[in-house]
Amino acid sequence: MSNRSMTLYTGVTNDLARRVAQHKHGACAFTSRYHFDRLVFYETFDSILDAIAAEKAIKGKTRAKKIALIKSLNPTWRDLSSP
């Protein structure tokens, strides 16, 4: 998730639509503080362990590498949760 100032949030969920709605409506402490309004990147996994490993890998990247990852798949930072 991202916001207008390009703050980035990385997390794991088993229900992406529900989690995006929670973030957009400020139901989570961190995201309500930073007003996240766009889903700019996501991956799906068959295993929660694989998802957690990917989350840790992304969180371990520099900001520049996270931005490069997002831009490689979503160059305009379009909200992927909107049709």
N, C-alpha and C positions, 0 to 999 in steps of 0.2 A: 504494500500500500504506500501511497505517497500523498503529499499535500502540495499546496501552491508554492511553498518555499523549498520543495523537493526533499523534505525529510523522508527517510525511508523506514519502513516497518517490515520485519520479516517474522513469520509465524507459521504454525502448523495447525490444520483443522481437518475434521472429517466431514465438514459441511461448509463448503466455500461460500455459497450464497448466503447462508445464515451469518457466517462470520463477517463477510463484507458488510451486510446490513448493520450488524452490531457496531462495526468501526465507523460507518458513515453516520450513524445516529448517536455516536458518543457513548455507547454502552460500556466501553472499556476505558479504564483510567488513563493509560498512556495515550491512546488514540483520541480520547476526548480532549486532552490537553493540546494535542497538535493538530486536530481537525483533519484527519485523513479523509480524503474524498475520492480517491482513484485507486483502482486495482490496476497496476501497471505490469505485473508479471506474476505468473503462477505455473506450477508444475503439478502433475498428478503422479501418484505412486500406488502400487498394489499393496505395499507393506508400510505400516506406520514406522517401522524401524528405518526403512529407506527414506521416508519423508523427514524424519528427525535428523538423519545423517546429512541429507541435503540442506536442511535448515542450518545446521551447525557449519557446514561448508560455506554457505552464503554469508552467514554472520561473521565468519572468519576472513572474508575478503575485505579488501580496502574499499572505501567509498567509490573510488574511480572504477574498480573492477565490477562493483555492483551496478553502477551506471552503465558500463559497457555491456554487461549482461542484459540489462533491460533494453538498451538501445538496439542490441542485435536482434531482438524479437519484436520490439515495440518502439520503433524510432521516434514516433511522435508522442509517446507517453499517453496514448489514448486510454480511456477508462475501459478496461476489458470486462468489467461487470455490466456495462451498458450494451444493449443490442446494437 
